[in-house]
Amino acid sequence: MCTLFHFVTLLEVGSLKLATYGSVLLAFTLLRACSGLPLGCCVCYPCAWIERLLPVLFAGLILMTINIGADLIECPPLGLENLKIDDFQLHASTMQRYGLGAHRGRLNIQAGLYEDDLYDGGWCAGRNDPLQWFEVDARRLTKFTGVITQGRSSVWSSDWVTLYRVLLSNDSHTWVALKNGTRELLFIGNKEKEIPVQNTFPRPVVARYIRINPRSWYSGGSICMRTEILGCPMPDPNNYYHRRNEITTTDNLDFKHHSYKEMRQLMKVVNEMCPNITRIYNIGKSYSGQKLYAFEISDNPGEHELGEPEFRYTAGSHGNEVLGRELLLLLMQFMCQEYLSRNPRIRRLVHETRIHLLPSINPDGYNKAAEAGSELSGWSLGRWSQDGLDIHHNFPDLNAILWEAESRKWVPRRFPNHHIPIPEWYQSKNATVAMETRALLGWMEKIPFVLGSNLQGGELVVTFPYDRTRPHRTMREATPTPDDHVFRWLAFSYASTHRLMTDAARRVCHTDDFAKEDGTINGASWHTAAGSMNDFSYLHTNCFELSMYVGCDKFPHESELPEEWENNRESLLVFMEQVHRGIKGVVRDMQGRGIANAIISVEGINHDIRTAAEGDYWRLLNPGEYRVTVRAEGFPTTSKMCKVGYDMGATRCDFTVTRSNLSRIKEIMKKYNKQPVTLRQLPRRPRHRPLGT
């Protein structure tokens, strides 16, 4: 005999995931058709009774557990952390205040140093009792497989949930608690506020809404939590929200997280695909002995070509910020493929630029984060080097040295405004300097980089020097370099071509709305930091360095990499092209020999650069007309006007200088092993006048 149980069983066996009242009608029609009865008849119950029953089916019985035996399906995060889930999809029973509302209950969301009413570090219930809940509306039927929780991000309080249960619904009115057989499941939550804890369901369950109902919490705090939901959306091509948020890529690339061994193997594969334009080399080793591999892309790999600028991308100085690492691995694949496909834009970049990609500055830290996993590594696991140093802020503080010299009015006569020497104490063996930092220093000294960027994570913004404020104890204050206008353009070139950075409608990652500032900010205006890689590059080398924070999620799930690639691909290319903005040239003597270390000054900009070993130079400048001056030891000062246009491509501005008479005399005397004679000016003898005159 047909029963309601048989009807629901048929739905389960047929794998019909029902989302609408119409879907139930369709399934019921199929049931009657299979039984061979007229469509107007029912086997067991009057049609009117079934019609009254359908809303009940829709409300409760559609919630089905998919029996997959012992095999557990791993589903990716729904997107609370990476903001795919909108604020409007998050609800809660109560909240302490707006800044602790449901919209803040996202995994790894960070509170500001000074917590305020708008941006605090999690969802906190307005009351501490077992009736509180946090709810996520997936907006479509979803196969839920697990929950990840954290406590509240706060330097002032300790709040986390220690025990909770999970409820599911299709209509947000009728709720079913997750059970193991007949017993209601209780999940163990957190023991402190930062380390994420994942609970996987015994079996996946299909529903639209999911609730977390705290049952106990830390006795010294309140009901507060941050969370991520693991789930696979069920196929539904008619779902508006899915179509709106779906981002696909047509690039045939290796979208996965690569271990150290896999990263090295991928570099080798790309090198074998494009042997004429690529090279693999290492710049040193990490604390644990892993080589720091760099990947070069150039039409003449391994050699500096006269007049060709050197560009670099680095990533992974904070080992847990892995998106930049994968973006650079994707970039090297993309450029090789497009070069072979004769893409004119890529071929022009390769022929006119020597590009260096260093995907993993801190492989030791990456290993720690990767071992925990993309959702469980938290906010800081793997950030530091193996010996506990923040590599990005481990460089010598040259800002303080320059500013002290400026206060004494030594600049530029007695102290340079560029290529500031590294202090002796920093170069000693006992200095607290990471091995990775020393490797970067040697790399920067060896190659005359013109422009570079370090890719970081946890935000969507581009920062530019200075990163340290002039007032010693000031936490935030705009501290521009003499090249502030150039840095602002460079930063905007990346941010404006990123899919999200300048979108005024996007949600802030944590506490700062950088979209209001066109997705860019002076580093010291955000938070001060001494000894940053950006400031060091600007003050000790010719390289203009910026930081690109390429995603809210430091360690996105593997399934999110194609979308993140689409978000950043155009920006990565556009920023590389900026190395050809400004002026370039060669400084030679009358015999045509290049002059190394000649100082290039631009009138009105109190920051000089120097020529490379063969006398070539590159000076990044915005469009305009500039008086450029060259000074070199043994040569008279030479100046000329150089004009920078709006079209891409640096303006050629060469100099030929003549040796001074004194330098030629010194050169001749040195050739014959003689030293120039220093003539002392003798006192003049009084001339005696003839008598009678």
VMD Tcl script that draws the C-alpha trace (Angstrom):
set ca {
  {0.00 0.00 0.00}
  {1.25 3.51 -0.81}
  {2.11 5.61 2.23}
  {3.59 8.99 2.91}
  {6.80 7.18 3.88}
  {6.96 5.57 0.44}
  {6.45 8.99 -1.15}
  {9.35 10.57 0.77}
  {11.51 7.51 0.18}
  {10.96 7.88 -3.54}
  {12.13 11.47 -3.31}
  {15.29 10.37 -1.50}
  {16.09 7.49 -3.83}
  {15.45 9.66 -6.86}
  {17.77 12.31 -5.41}
  {15.16 15.02 -5.98}
  {16.33 18.04 -4.00}
  {13.16 20.08 -3.70}
  {13.28 23.83 -3.21}
  {9.84 25.03 -4.23}
  {6.20 24.11 -3.90}
  {6.17 23.51 -7.65}
  {8.98 20.97 -7.30}
  {6.88 18.98 -4.85}
  {3.96 19.00 -7.29}
  {6.24 17.78 -10.03}
  {7.56 14.92 -7.90}
  {4.03 13.93 -6.89}
  {2.97 13.95 -10.55}
  {5.88 11.68 -11.39}
  {4.80 9.31 -8.61}
  {1.28 9.04 -10.02}
  {2.62 8.62 -13.54}
  {4.92 5.80 -12.47}
  {2.00 4.02 -10.80}
  {0.05 4.00 -14.09}
  {-2.91 5.89 -12.65}
  {-4.61 8.92 -14.16}
  {-2.99 12.19 -13.16}
  {-6.18 13.24 -11.36}
  {-6.08 10.29 -8.95}
  {-4.09 9.40 -5.89}
  {-3.20 5.88 -4.87}
  {-3.62 6.33 -1.17}
  {-5.22 9.62 -0.22}
  {-7.83 11.97 -1.59}
  {-6.33 14.61 -3.86}
  {-7.61 17.39 -1.61}
  {-5.85 15.83 1.38}
  {-2.58 15.61 -0.55}
  {-2.92 19.22 -1.65}
  {-3.31 20.22 1.98}
  {-0.28 18.09 2.80}
  {2.04 19.64 0.18}
  {2.84 22.83 2.15}
  {3.80 20.62 5.08}
  {6.09 18.62 2.82}
  {7.62 21.83 1.57}
  {8.19 23.21 5.07}
  {9.65 20.18 6.78}
  {10.00 16.97 4.83}
  {12.17 18.45 2.09}
  {14.94 18.66 4.67}
  {16.66 15.37 3.89}
  {19.77 13.61 5.08}
  {21.73 12.16 2.20}
  {22.92 8.69 3.07}
  {26.40 8.31 1.66}
  {27.57 5.48 3.88}
  {30.95 5.87 5.49}
  {32.30 8.31 2.90}
  {32.13 11.95 3.98}
  {31.82 14.63 1.32}
  {34.15 17.58 1.82}
  {32.50 20.84 0.89}
  {34.14 24.27 0.64}
  {33.25 27.28 2.79}
  {30.02 29.07 1.87}
  {31.85 32.38 2.00}
  {31.38 34.17 5.32}
  {35.09 34.92 5.52}
  {35.58 35.93 1.90}
  {32.34 38.00 1.88}
  {30.48 35.95 -0.72}
  {27.76 35.69 1.92}
  {26.12 39.13 2.20}
  {25.35 40.82 5.50}
  {21.66 40.37 4.68}
  {22.12 36.60 4.78}
  {23.27 36.66 8.40}
  {20.78 36.84 11.27}
  {20.86 36.41 15.01}
  {18.45 36.16 17.93}
  {19.85 39.24 19.69}
  {23.00 41.37 19.74}
  {24.83 43.45 22.33}
  {25.06 46.40 19.91}
  {25.32 47.01 16.18}
  {29.09 46.55 16.07}
  {28.60 43.06 17.49}
  {25.68 42.14 15.21}
  {25.29 39.06 13.05}
  {27.14 40.73 10.15}
  {30.32 40.57 12.24}
  {30.08 36.84 12.93}
  {32.52 35.92 10.15}
  {35.52 33.63 10.56}
  {38.78 35.53 11.17}
  {37.15 38.96 11.10}
  {39.33 41.41 13.03}
  {38.41 44.15 15.47}
  {40.28 47.42 15.53}
  {42.74 48.22 18.28}
  {40.18 50.59 19.70}
  {36.86 48.76 19.52}
  {33.92 50.93 18.57}
  {30.23 50.61 17.83}
  {30.61 49.75 14.14}
  {33.49 47.31 13.74}
  {33.96 44.81 16.53}
  {35.35 41.30 16.39}
  {32.39 38.94 16.14}
  {28.71 38.37 16.88}
  {27.78 38.68 20.54}
  {24.29 37.85 21.81}
  {22.38 40.46 23.78}
  {21.68 37.91 26.54}
  {23.54 34.91 27.88}
  {21.02 32.06 27.74}
  {20.52 28.84 25.72}
  {17.86 30.47 23.52}
  {20.35 32.50 21.46}
  {21.23 31.61 17.87}
  {23.25 32.68 14.84}
  {21.69 31.95 11.44}
  {22.90 31.80 7.83}
  {20.56 31.90 4.84}
  {22.30 30.11 1.94}
  {19.54 31.40 -0.41}
  {19.34 27.98 -2.08}
  {19.30 24.34 -1.11}
  {22.76 23.46 0.14}
  {24.43 20.28 1.25}
  {25.83 21.30 4.65}
  {28.79 19.26 5.91}
  {30.28 21.15 8.84}
  {30.79 24.26 10.94}
  {33.96 26.15 11.97}
  {33.90 28.47 14.98}
  {36.13 31.00 16.73}
  {35.71 33.27 19.71}
  {35.51 37.05 19.56}
  {38.51 39.00 18.26}
  {39.37 41.41 21.06}
  {42.41 42.62 22.98}
  {40.18 43.67 25.85}
  {37.81 40.76 26.51}
  {37.63 36.96 26.36}
  {34.45 35.53 24.84}
  {33.78 32.20 23.13}
  {31.22 29.40 22.87}
  {32.21 26.02 24.31}
  {29.22 23.86 23.27}
  {26.53 24.26 20.60}
  {23.96 22.43 18.54}
  {23.01 22.85 14.88}
  {19.47 23.29 13.49}
  {18.31 23.34 9.87}
  {15.26 24.55 8.00}
  {13.85 25.20 4.56}
  {11.55 28.07 5.50}
  {13.22 29.61 8.61}
  {10.10 28.74 10.66}
  {10.21 24.97 11.12}
  {13.59 23.88 12.49}
  {15.06 20.41 12.85}
  {18.01 19.78 15.16}
  {20.88 17.74 13.75}
  {20.80 14.25 15.25}
  {22.86 11.12 15.26}
  {20.11 8.54 15.10}
  {17.59 9.61 17.72}
  {20.05 11.55 19.84}
  {20.41 15.31 19.39}
  {24.00 16.21 18.56}
  {26.03 18.63 20.67}
  {29.28 19.92 19.22}
  {32.34 20.93 21.24}
  {33.27 24.52 20.48}
  {36.29 26.61 21.40}
  {38.74 26.59 24.28}
  {40.09 30.07 23.53}
  {39.18 32.89 21.18}
  {41.56 32.63 18.21}
  {42.18 29.02 17.17}
  {39.40 27.85 14.79}
  {37.65 24.57 15.63}
  {35.94 22.52 12.92}
  {33.08 20.09 13.53}
  {32.08 17.82 10.64}
  {28.56 16.42 10.53}
  {28.17 12.62 10.66}
  {26.32 12.89 7.34}
  {25.67 15.83 5.02}
  {22.24 17.41 5.29}
  {20.35 19.39 2.64}
  {18.55 22.59 3.65}
  {18.50 26.30 2.94}
  {18.93 27.75 6.44}
  {21.36 26.71 9.16}
  {21.47 27.87 12.78}
  {24.08 27.56 15.49}
  {22.54 27.44 18.96}
  {25.11 27.99 21.76}
  {24.48 25.80 24.80}
  {27.44 26.82 26.97}
  {30.16 29.46 26.87}
  {33.28 30.61 28.66}
  {32.31 31.42 32.22}
  {34.28 34.67 32.28}
  {32.72 36.02 29.11}
  {29.63 36.22 26.92}
  {28.07 34.33 24.00}
  {30.26 35.53 21.15}
  {31.47 33.78 18.05}
  {32.86 34.00 14.54}
  {32.00 31.22 12.14}
  {32.25 29.66 8.71}
  {29.81 27.14 7.26}
  {30.96 24.30 5.00}
  {28.48 23.47 2.26}
  {28.02 22.54 -1.39}
  {25.22 24.47 -3.16}
  {22.86 22.14 -4.98}
  {22.52 22.58 -8.76}
  {19.93 25.24 -9.59}
  {20.53 27.19 -12.82}
  {17.49 29.39 -12.09}
  {18.95 30.74 -8.86}
  {19.39 34.50 -9.26}
  {21.87 34.92 -6.42}
  {24.09 32.15 -7.72}
  {24.20 33.66 -11.22}
  {24.96 37.09 -9.82}
  {27.92 35.93 -7.71}
  {29.33 33.34 -10.09}
  {32.77 34.17 -11.49}
  {34.41 31.83 -13.98}
  {37.72 31.90 -15.80}
  {38.67 30.70 -19.25}
  {42.37 30.38 -18.39}
  {43.61 26.81 -18.33}
  {45.81 27.03 -15.24}
  {46.67 24.85 -12.25}
  {44.21 26.17 -9.66}
  {45.32 24.49 -6.45}
  {47.40 25.10 -3.35}
  {50.95 23.97 -4.01}
  {53.24 22.48 -1.40}
  {56.92 23.41 -1.53}
  {57.69 20.35 -3.66}
  {54.71 21.00 -5.94}
  {55.69 24.65 -6.32}
  {59.20 23.66 -7.40}
  {57.80 21.08 -9.82}
  {55.39 23.61 -11.34}
  {58.24 26.05 -11.92}
  {60.14 23.28 -13.70}
  {57.14 22.44 -15.90}
  {56.66 26.08 -16.94}
  {60.38 26.44 -17.56}
  {60.29 23.40 -19.86}
  {57.28 24.86 -21.70}
  {59.04 28.19 -22.29}
  {62.79 27.50 -22.02}
  {63.78 30.50 -24.13}
  {62.13 33.11 -21.92}
  {62.29 31.63 -18.39}
  {64.86 30.71 -15.77}
  {64.71 29.30 -12.24}
  {67.24 30.40 -9.65}
  {67.40 30.71 -5.88}
  {68.38 33.73 -3.82}
  {69.22 31.92 -0.58}
  {67.69 29.64 2.03}
  {65.08 29.80 4.77}
  {65.83 29.14 8.44}
  {65.02 25.42 7.98}
  {67.10 25.16 4.82}
  {64.46 25.42 2.10}
  {65.69 27.24 -0.99}
  {64.02 30.53 -1.89}
  {63.27 29.98 -5.56}
  {62.75 32.86 -7.98}
  {61.38 32.61 -11.51}
  {62.64 34.93 -14.23}
  {60.70 35.85 -17.38}
  {62.69 37.69 -20.04}
  {63.68 37.40 -23.69}
  {67.28 37.02 -22.50}
  {67.04 35.15 -19.17}
  {69.98 35.36 -16.82}
  {71.37 38.66 -18.10}
  {70.72 42.32 -17.47}
  {70.17 44.03 -20.82}
  {71.27 47.62 -21.22}
  {68.24 49.90 -20.99}
  {65.80 47.15 -19.95}
  {64.17 47.74 -16.55}
  {64.07 45.06 -13.85}
  {60.73 44.34 -12.15}
  {59.88 42.08 -9.22}
  {56.84 40.54 -7.55}
  {57.34 38.86 -4.19}
  {54.86 37.03 -2.00}
  {54.63 35.02 1.18}
  {56.78 37.09 3.54}
  {53.98 36.25 5.97}
  {53.75 32.51 5.43}
  {50.03 32.26 6.17}
  {49.09 34.84 3.52}
  {49.09 32.34 0.69}
  {46.91 33.95 -1.98}
  {49.83 36.02 -3.29}
  {51.95 32.87 -3.56}
  {49.34 31.16 -5.74}
  {48.73 34.29 -7.82}
  {52.41 34.42 -8.78}
  {52.40 30.73 -9.69}
  {49.34 31.37 -11.84}
  {50.96 34.46 -13.37}
  {54.04 32.55 -14.51}
  {51.84 29.89 -16.14}
  {49.65 32.52 -17.77}
  {52.55 34.52 -19.22}
  {54.19 31.41 -20.66}
  {50.95 30.24 -22.30}
  {50.09 33.68 -23.66}
  {53.61 34.19 -24.98}
  {53.39 30.90 -26.87}
  {49.97 32.00 -28.17}
  {51.64 35.19 -29.49}
  {49.62 37.55 -27.31}
  {51.12 40.94 -28.33}
  {50.70 42.50 -24.89}
  {52.52 39.66 -23.13}
  {55.23 39.44 -25.77}
  {55.89 43.17 -25.44}
  {56.20 42.84 -21.66}
  {58.61 39.91 -21.99}
  {60.76 41.58 -24.66}
  {61.00 44.96 -22.93}
  {61.14 43.95 -19.24}
  {63.14 41.57 -17.08}
  {60.54 40.14 -14.68}
  {61.35 38.30 -11.44}
  {58.73 36.37 -9.45}
  {59.53 35.17 -5.92}
  {56.40 33.28 -4.79}
  {57.42 32.16 -1.31}
  {59.73 34.28 0.83}
  {58.76 32.36 3.97}
  {58.26 28.68 3.02}
  {58.70 27.59 6.66}
  {55.73 29.69 7.74}
  {53.68 28.45 4.80}
  {54.27 24.84 5.86}
  {52.83 25.59 9.31}
  {49.71 27.26 7.91}
  {49.19 24.61 5.21}
  {49.46 21.79 7.74}
  {46.51 23.25 9.66}
  {44.57 23.94 6.45}
  {42.96 26.91 4.75}
  {40.14 27.30 7.30}
  {41.92 26.19 10.48}
  {45.19 28.11 10.30}
  {43.54 31.15 11.84}
  {44.78 34.69 11.51}
  {48.45 34.33 12.49}
  {49.68 30.71 12.38}
  {52.70 30.68 10.06}
  {52.96 34.46 9.80}
  {56.50 34.64 11.17}
  {59.74 32.98 10.11}
  {60.88 29.78 11.82}
  {62.89 31.85 14.31}
  {59.91 34.09 15.08}
  {60.63 37.20 13.00}
  {58.28 39.23 10.82}
  {60.28 39.23 7.59}
  {58.42 42.15 6.01}
  {59.32 44.41 8.94}
  {62.80 42.98 9.59}
  {64.76 45.47 7.46}
  {66.98 48.24 8.90}
  {65.11 51.38 9.93}
  {66.63 53.88 7.50}
  {63.77 56.36 7.99}
  {65.03 57.39 11.41}
  {68.58 57.85 10.07}
  {67.41 60.05 7.20}
  {65.07 62.14 9.33}
  {67.77 62.70 11.95}
  {70.14 63.91 9.21}
  {67.42 66.21 7.86}
  {66.82 67.70 11.29}
  {70.54 68.52 11.49}
  {70.38 70.06 7.97}
  {72.94 67.58 6.65}
  {70.86 66.61 3.60}
  {71.97 66.71 0.83}
  {75.45 68.23 1.29}
  {76.75 66.01 4.09}
  {74.27 63.14 3.91}
  {72.54 61.61 0.85}
  {68.78 61.61 0.32}
  {68.99 58.17 -1.29}
  {71.05 54.94 -1.15}
  {71.33 55.40 2.59}
  {73.95 52.95 3.90}
  {72.95 50.03 6.11}
  {74.11 50.52 9.72}
  {77.07 48.41 10.83}
  {75.20 46.90 13.78}
  {72.58 45.49 11.42}
  {75.20 43.67 9.36}
  {76.82 41.97 12.35}
  {76.33 38.23 12.87}
  {74.59 38.81 16.20}
  {71.94 41.12 14.75}
  {68.34 39.88 14.95}
  {67.94 39.43 11.22}
  {66.14 36.51 9.60}
  {68.02 34.40 7.08}
  {65.24 35.15 4.62}
  {65.76 38.90 5.11}
  {69.49 38.58 4.49}
  {68.73 36.68 1.28}
  {66.39 39.47 0.14}
  {69.04 42.10 0.92}
  {71.61 40.31 -1.23}
  {69.08 39.97 -4.05}
  {68.22 43.69 -3.94}
  {71.90 44.67 -3.97}
  {72.67 42.42 -6.95}
  {69.85 43.37 -9.34}
  {68.99 47.02 -10.20}
  {65.24 46.73 -9.63}
  {63.16 49.71 -10.72}
  {59.67 48.74 -9.50}
  {58.35 46.02 -7.24}
  {55.44 44.85 -5.18}
  {55.01 42.42 -2.33}
  {51.68 40.59 -2.32}
  {50.04 40.21 1.07}
  {46.61 39.17 2.34}
  {43.84 39.85 4.83}
  {42.68 43.10 3.20}
  {41.81 44.73 -0.12}
  {44.05 47.77 -0.44}
  {47.36 48.96 -1.90}
  {49.75 50.69 0.50}
  {52.74 52.84 -0.42}
  {55.65 54.45 1.52}
  {56.36 55.71 3.95}
  {55.22 52.96 6.30}
  {56.59 54.70 9.38}
  {55.32 57.94 10.87}
  {57.82 60.72 11.60}
  {56.58 61.40 15.14}
  {57.93 58.40 17.05}
  {54.84 57.61 19.12}
  {52.16 58.47 16.58}
  {50.25 55.39 15.45}
  {48.61 56.82 12.34}
  {49.68 59.88 10.36}
  {50.19 60.47 6.66}
  {53.93 60.45 5.98}
  {54.54 60.98 2.26}
  {57.80 60.44 0.41}
  {59.21 63.07 -1.98}
  {57.73 60.85 -4.73}
  {54.26 60.78 -3.24}
  {52.50 61.65 -6.51}
  {54.28 58.83 -8.32}
  {53.47 56.34 -5.56}
  {49.83 57.35 -5.57}
  {49.61 56.75 -9.31}
  {51.33 53.37 -9.02}
  {48.97 52.32 -6.24}
  {45.90 53.47 -8.16}
  {47.03 51.63 -11.30}
  {46.64 48.34 -9.39}
  {43.60 49.20 -7.29}
  {41.54 50.68 -10.11}
  {41.96 47.60 -12.32}
  {41.18 45.14 -9.53}
  {37.62 43.84 -9.70}
  {36.75 44.81 -6.12}
  {39.21 47.27 -4.55}
  {37.54 50.47 -5.72}
  {33.96 49.17 -5.63}
  {32.18 51.57 -3.26}
  {29.38 49.04 -2.77}
  {31.62 46.27 -1.48}
  {31.65 45.35 2.17}
  {34.74 46.25 4.22}
  {36.98 43.32 5.08}
  {37.41 44.21 8.75}
  {37.32 47.78 10.05}
  {38.52 50.16 7.32}
  {36.60 51.25 4.23}
  {39.49 51.68 1.79}
  {37.14 51.90 -1.19}
  {36.45 55.50 -0.13}
  {40.14 56.23 -0.75}
  {40.16 54.58 -4.19}
  {41.51 51.38 -2.67}
  {44.89 52.92 -1.74}
  {46.46 54.40 1.38}
  {49.77 55.73 2.62}
  {51.19 52.99 4.85}
  {51.81 55.26 7.84}
  {48.20 56.48 7.62}
  {47.05 52.92 8.24}
  {49.46 51.78 10.92}
  {53.06 52.72 11.54}
  {55.79 50.11 11.10}
  {59.56 50.61 11.30}
  {61.92 48.70 9.01}
  {59.43 47.75 6.32}
  {60.54 46.27 3.01}
  {58.85 49.15 1.17}
  {60.70 51.92 3.00}
  {64.02 50.09 2.80}
  {63.70 49.58 -0.97}
  {62.99 53.26 -1.50}
  {65.75 54.57 0.77}
  {68.54 52.08 0.03}
  {67.95 51.11 -3.62}
  {66.42 52.61 -6.75}
  {63.34 50.40 -6.45}
  {59.89 51.84 -5.74}
  {58.12 49.15 -3.69}
  {54.41 48.89 -2.75}
  {52.31 46.34 -0.85}
  {49.25 44.81 -2.51}
  {46.74 43.29 -0.09}
  {44.98 41.06 -2.59}
  {42.11 39.50 -0.62}
  {40.16 39.62 2.65}
  {40.86 35.92 3.18}
  {44.54 35.24 3.81}
  {44.24 31.55 2.99}
  {41.27 31.09 0.62}
  {39.88 27.68 -0.09}
  {41.24 26.00 -3.23}
  {37.85 26.33 -4.91}
  {38.09 30.14 -4.64}
  {41.39 30.47 -6.53}
  {39.85 30.86 -10.03}
  {37.76 33.81 -8.86}
  {40.69 35.39 -7.02}
  {42.76 35.03 -10.18}
  {40.09 36.87 -12.15}
  {40.00 39.57 -9.48}
  {43.75 40.21 -9.72}
  {44.91 39.17 -13.20}
  {44.50 42.51 -14.97}
  {45.96 44.40 -12.01}
  {49.07 42.20 -12.00}
  {49.67 42.96 -15.67}
  {48.88 46.68 -15.50}
  {51.22 47.23 -12.55}
  {54.09 45.53 -14.36}
  {53.58 47.87 -17.29}
  {54.12 50.89 -15.02}
  {57.84 50.13 -14.91}
  {57.93 51.83 -18.33}
  {56.58 55.14 -17.02}
  {58.94 58.12 -16.64}
  {62.41 58.59 -18.11}
  {65.30 56.24 -18.86}
  {68.71 56.55 -20.41}
  {72.43 55.87 -20.23}
  {75.13 58.10 -18.76}
  {78.38 57.74 -20.78}
  {81.75 59.39 -21.01}
  {83.23 60.74 -24.26}
  {84.61 57.28 -25.12}
  {81.11 55.78 -24.91}
  {81.73 53.91 -21.65}
  {78.88 53.70 -19.18}
  {79.39 55.44 -15.86}
  {78.22 53.49 -12.82}
  {76.82 55.15 -9.67}
  {76.19 58.49 -11.35}
  {73.58 60.42 -9.36}
  {70.38 61.34 -11.21}
  {68.51 64.28 -9.65}
  {65.12 65.66 -10.65}
  {64.50 69.29 -9.80}
  {61.80 69.68 -7.15}
  {61.99 66.05 -5.94}
  {64.29 65.53 -2.95}
  {65.11 61.92 -3.78}
  {67.83 60.86 -6.21}
  {68.66 57.57 -7.87}
  {71.89 56.10 -9.27}
  {72.95 54.49 -12.51}
  {73.51 50.74 -12.72}
  {76.86 49.05 -13.43}
  {76.71 49.80 -17.17}
  {75.55 53.38 -16.75}
  {71.85 52.85 -17.53}
  {69.11 54.26 -15.30}
  {65.31 54.46 -14.97}
  {63.46 57.19 -13.13}
  {59.73 56.69 -12.49}
  {57.86 59.97 -13.02}
  {54.35 61.15 -13.79}
  {53.69 63.06 -17.04}
  {55.33 66.48 -17.09}
  {58.52 68.36 -17.95}
  {61.50 67.97 -15.63}
  {65.01 69.38 -15.30}
  {67.26 66.37 -14.78}
  {70.83 66.70 -13.48}
  {73.65 64.16 -13.56}
  {76.56 64.20 -11.11}
  {79.44 61.74 -11.20}
  {82.85 61.74 -9.55}
  {85.43 63.24 -11.88}
  {82.85 64.80 -14.17}
  {81.25 68.25 -14.22}
  {77.54 68.50 -13.41}
  {75.29 68.25 -16.47}
  {71.60 69.12 -16.79}
  {68.89 68.94 -19.44}
  {65.11 69.14 -19.75}
  {63.30 65.81 -20.16}
  {59.61 65.54 -20.99}
  {57.36 62.66 -19.91}
  {54.24 62.10 -21.99}
  {50.95 60.38 -21.22}
  {51.54 57.44 -23.54}
  {53.04 54.31 -22.04}
  {56.78 54.05 -22.60}
  {59.62 55.83 -20.79}
  {61.11 58.93 -22.45}
  {64.73 58.48 -23.53}
  {67.03 60.93 -21.75}
  {70.73 60.10 -22.29}
  {73.75 62.00 -21.00}
  {77.31 62.22 -22.32}
  {79.70 63.84 -19.90}
  {83.30 65.02 -20.23}
  {85.96 64.41 -17.62}
  {87.23 67.45 -15.74}
  {90.88 68.54 -16.12}
  {91.67 67.56 -12.53}
  {90.27 64.05 -13.00}
  {92.34 63.57 -16.17}
  {95.50 64.66 -14.36}
  {94.76 62.23 -11.53}
  {94.17 59.44 -14.03}
  {97.50 60.08 -15.83}
  {99.47 60.32 -12.59}
  {97.89 57.09 -11.29}
  {98.78 55.33 -14.54}
  {102.48 56.08 -13.96}
  {102.34 55.21 -10.25}
  {102.71 58.82 -9.21}
  {100.52 60.85 -6.92}
  {99.29 64.33 -7.90}
  {101.38 67.06 -6.35}
  {99.50 69.34 -4.03}
  {100.84 72.82 -4.69}
  {100.94 75.04 -1.70}
  {100.19 78.65 -2.47}
  {103.26 80.58 -1.40}
  {102.96 84.13 -0.07}
  {103.66 86.72 -2.68}
  {106.87 88.69 -2.46}
  {106.46 92.47 -2.59}
  {107.79 93.80 -5.84}
  {110.41 96.58 -5.48}
  {109.74 99.61 -7.57}
  {112.63 101.34 -9.34}
  {113.71 104.50 -7.68}
  {112.20 107.61 -9.01}
  {108.99 105.98 -10.12}
}
mol new
graphics top color blue
foreach p $ca { graphics top sphere $p radius 0.5 }
foreach p [lrange $ca 0 end-1] q [lrange $ca 1 end] { graphics top cylinder $p $q radius 0.2 }
display resetview
